[in-house]
Amino acid sequence: MRTSRVRGAGGPLALVVIVTATLTACSGTTGATVPTRGGATAGPTSGSLPGPVATIASQVDGIPTPKRLTTLDDQLPFTKYADAINSIINARNDTPEASAAWDNQQNYVAQCMANAGFKYVPGPFPVSQPTDFYWLDNEVPVPYLPISRSDVVRFGYGKDDVEGQEANLSAMNIPEANMAYLQTLSSDAQAEWWRAQSGTYGPQDPSPDPNGGCGGRAVALYPNPVNTAQKSLLAEFGPLIASMQQVAQSAVNEDPRMISLNAQWTECMTEAGFDVTPPSMAGVTLAPQPAPNNGYGLAVSTGLDGKTHWLTKPTPVEDVPIDQRYLMGTDAERAIALGDYDCRASTDFMKTYTDILASTEGDFLIKNMSSLGKMVSAAALDK
Amino acid sequence: MWKKISAVLTAVLVALGFSVAAAAPSFASTPTTQIRCTSYQNFAVGGGLYIFVPARPASPAYLADCILWKNTALPQNVATTELQLGFEWCEGVAITVDGVFGPMTESAVKDLQQLHHLTADGVYGNDTKGAMAFITQYNSCRTVAANIFS
């Protein structure tokens, strides 16, 4: 069992995901908890925003649920900076001073809005959501496959807990209380509400008078304390951290060796009878990614009828049939996963990919050793 | 006379799908395109991936033509959270993800707007949406043209 904090699970939610690793280790890799936004078990949440209503099962009908990330056994170079980076980007903002200022502001706004004839529900202190970059957790964005070919024959990529995922998606998009209240008002009353809350120019004013409206007056009366230490660390090392993110998430996929590896894997799949290249979608730019994601995408897009249903344009998810949104555990999906397994083996995909990633990260570290050293020292001092 | 011509021209432009910005903004005439984003819409972009795009309230329908602007006295808003996650994961901005559109978020919007030669007003709207990459449920990123959502 592995426990991992999830960043971004369910929009405003900070969750603890507990996924039982039921699949056996893959060559040089282990099954990873997927830091998905939709999947998770219930856990502590930030503030009092709604949490997930369903637990995503680790198995459905005896079939493991799929994982979009694979955890490596060998440590990647960037992981040694995880503590320093996490302490900088995840500095706690819920100090007693900040919380008190927030509560004062919210109570003031509620009273001020009541005086203007409106309802206003004070919101909970907005605790910041911790970030958990997978590239600091020794994970790579390649769909997980079991080590044993016979397990791939049986399970493929896995089977989604459709009910749990759908329930979580619904629960995540619950509007904040005041926004929900606004929807019950007429458009004129909504406009008046905004005028009372944020001043004369309200939502049309890009930079409203800070004293405008109940909100502006509240902030002026009870200013937010500034975490100068974190602000300074973010200002100094934010660009460095962003560069590391760019290397791990993007640059590696543009490396000529990676382009060649992806081409080999795609050619192998094509020869095996799987057209894994999705049609280009007008207006959508895809960031380059490890090619096995296209195998997974093909499996997801394969319906219960065994046919592929590629999308041709961005489509509201509710308009996409369930069987083309999730892995349903069909024969056709398992055949694609098996093709992926064989092609990863014949191209030595995982080892080659992780070697390229490790060397790319290593090159970055050599070039930025001094800055990284400063970051580690600064993060340690800030503790 | 000019008022009549202007009103007719405005009506024609609106009918043709153009948004008309009021010269002197007032709440009473807030155009529908200026509605604050309060939720998000999931758009499937292929391969079982969907992006989370700030959107209008769920009722009567999710529409992605909405705006977000600095307002630190409002409670956490899921639309702002999605915007912040897009910046954090897809635009490489070290930002606090708390669902409140504060100075840091405004600064991130302005920087993105400047990078894409847009009016750097710090207000997230249609043009900014078309310029930025959004996060998928598996933390990968997609850039989608703004007109896709309309």
Boltz contact constraints between the chains, C-beta under 6 A:
constraints:
  - contact:
      token1: [A, 8]
      token2: [B, 85]
      max_distance: 6.0
  - contact:
      token1: [A, 11]
      token2: [B, 78]
      max_distance: 6.0
  - contact:
      token1: [A, 11]
      token2: [B, 81]
      max_distance: 6.0
  - contact:
      token1: [A, 12]
      token2: [B, 76]
      max_distance: 6.0
  - contact:
      token1: [A, 12]
      token2: [B, 78]
      max_distance: 6.0
  - contact:
      token1: [A, 12]
      token2: [B, 81]
      max_distance: 6.0
  - contact:
      token1: [A, 12]
      token2: [B, 99]
      max_distance: 6.0
  - contact:
      token1: [A, 36]
      token2: [B, 137]
      max_distance: 6.0
  - contact:
      token1: [A, 36]
      token2: [B, 138]
      max_distance: 6.0
  - contact:
      token1: [A, 37]
      token2: [B, 137]
      max_distance: 6.0
  - contact:
      token1: [A, 38]
      token2: [B, 137]
      max_distance: 6.0
  - contact:
      token1: [A, 47]
      token2: [B, 76]
      max_distance: 6.0
  - contact:
      token1: [A, 68]
      token2: [B, 138]
      max_distance: 6.0
  - contact:
      token1: [A, 89]
      token2: [B, 94]
      max_distance: 6.0
  - contact:
      token1: [A, 105]
      token2: [B, 73]
      max_distance: 6.0
  - contact:
      token1: [A, 109]
      token2: [B, 73]
      max_distance: 6.0
  - contact:
      token1: [A, 123]
      token2: [B, 75]
      max_distance: 6.0
  - contact:
      token1: [A, 126]
      token2: [B, 76]
      max_distance: 6.0
  - contact:
      token1: [A, 126]
      token2: [B, 98]
      max_distance: 6.0
  - contact:
      token1: [A, 126]
      token2: [B, 99]
      max_distance: 6.0
  - contact:
      token1: [A, 126]
      token2: [B, 100]
      max_distance: 6.0
  - contact:
      token1: [A, 128]
      token2: [B, 96]
      max_distance: 6.0
  - contact:
      token1: [A, 128]
      token2: [B, 97]
      max_distance: 6.0
  - contact:
      token1: [A, 128]
      token2: [B, 98]
      max_distance: 6.0
  - contact:
      token1: [A, 129]
      token2: [B, 97]
      max_distance: 6.0
  - contact:
      token1: [A, 173]
      token2: [B, 39]
      max_distance: 6.0
  - contact:
      token1: [A, 175]
      token2: [B, 38]
      max_distance: 6.0
  - contact:
      token1: [A, 175]
      token2: [B, 39]
      max_distance: 6.0
  - contact:
      token1: [A, 176]
      token2: [B, 75]
      max_distance: 6.0
  - contact:
      token1: [A, 176]
      token2: [B, 77]
      max_distance: 6.0
  - contact:
      token1: [A, 179]
      token2: [B, 38]
      max_distance: 6.0
  - contact:
      token1: [A, 183]
      token2: [B, 57]
      max_distance: 6.0
  - contact:
      token1: [A, 183]
      token2: [B, 59]
      max_distance: 6.0
  - contact:
      token1: [A, 191]
      token2: [B, 27]
      max_distance: 6.0
  - contact:
      token1: [A, 191]
      token2: [B, 28]
      max_distance: 6.0
  - contact:
      token1: [A, 191]
      token2: [B, 30]
      max_distance: 6.0
  - contact:
      token1: [A, 194]
      token2: [B, 27]
      max_distance: 6.0
  - contact:
      token1: [A, 195]
      token2: [B, 27]
      max_distance: 6.0
  - contact:
      token1: [A, 198]
      token2: [B, 71]
      max_distance: 6.0
  - contact:
      token1: [A, 201]
      token2: [B, 25]
      max_distance: 6.0
  - contact:
      token1: [A, 202]
      token2: [B, 27]
      max_distance: 6.0
  - contact:
      token1: [A, 203]
      token2: [B, 34]
      max_distance: 6.0
  - contact:
      token1: [A, 203]
      token2: [B, 36]
      max_distance: 6.0
  - contact:
      token1: [A, 204]
      token2: [B, 25]
      max_distance: 6.0
  - contact:
      token1: [A, 204]
      token2: [B, 34]
      max_distance: 6.0
  - contact:
      token1: [A, 206]
      token2: [B, 69]
      max_distance: 6.0
  - contact:
      token1: [A, 206]
      token2: [B, 121]
      max_distance: 6.0
  - contact:
      token1: [A, 206]
      token2: [B, 122]
      max_distance: 6.0
  - contact:
      token1: [A, 206]
      token2: [B, 123]
      max_distance: 6.0
  - contact:
      token1: [A, 215]
      token2: [B, 73]
      max_distance: 6.0
  - contact:
      token1: [A, 218]
      token2: [B, 73]
      max_distance: 6.0
  - contact:
      token1: [A, 219]
      token2: [B, 72]
      max_distance: 6.0
  - contact:
      token1: [A, 219]
      token2: [B, 73]
      max_distance: 6.0
  - contact:
      token1: [A, 234]
      token2: [B, 94]
      max_distance: 6.0
  - contact:
      token1: [A, 238]
      token2: [B, 94]
      max_distance: 6.0
  - contact:
      token1: [A, 241]
      token2: [B, 94]
      max_distance: 6.0
  - contact:
      token1: [A, 242]
      token2: [B, 92]
      max_distance: 6.0
  - contact:
      token1: [A, 245]
      token2: [B, 92]
      max_distance: 6.0
  - contact:
      token1: [A, 246]
      token2: [B, 92]
      max_distance: 6.0
  - contact:
      token1: [A, 278]
      token2: [B, 46]
      max_distance: 6.0
  - contact:
      token1: [A, 281]
      token2: [B, 46]
      max_distance: 6.0
  - contact:
      token1: [A, 283]
      token2: [B, 144]
      max_distance: 6.0
  - contact:
      token1: [A, 283]
      token2: [B, 145]
      max_distance: 6.0
  - contact:
      token1: [A, 283]
      token2: [B, 148]
      max_distance: 6.0
  - contact:
      token1: [A, 284]
      token2: [B, 45]
      max_distance: 6.0
  - contact:
      token1: [A, 284]
      token2: [B, 142]
      max_distance: 6.0
  - contact:
      token1: [A, 284]
      token2: [B, 144]
      max_distance: 6.0
  - contact:
      token1: [A, 285]
      token2: [B, 143]
      max_distance: 6.0
  - contact:
      token1: [A, 287]
      token2: [B, 141]
      max_distance: 6.0
  - contact:
      token1: [A, 297]
      token2: [B, 47]
      max_distance: 6.0
  - contact:
      token1: [A, 297]
      token2: [B, 48]
      max_distance: 6.0
  - contact:
      token1: [A, 300]
      token2: [B, 48]
      max_distance: 6.0
  - contact:
      token1: [A, 311]
      token2: [B, 44]
      max_distance: 6.0
  - contact:
      token1: [A, 311]
      token2: [B, 46]
      max_distance: 6.0
  - contact:
      token1: [A, 314]
      token2: [B, 43]
      max_distance: 6.0
  - contact:
      token1: [A, 314]
      token2: [B, 45]
      max_distance: 6.0
  - contact:
      token1: [A, 314]
      token2: [B, 144]
      max_distance: 6.0
  - contact:
      token1: [A, 314]
      token2: [B, 148]
      max_distance: 6.0
  - contact:
      token1: [A, 315]
      token2: [B, 44]
      max_distance: 6.0
  - contact:
      token1: [A, 317]
      token2: [B, 42]
      max_distance: 6.0
  - contact:
      token1: [A, 317]
      token2: [B, 44]
      max_distance: 6.0
  - contact:
      token1: [A, 317]
      token2: [B, 50]
      max_distance: 6.0
  - contact:
      token1: [A, 320]
      token2: [B, 44]
      max_distance: 6.0
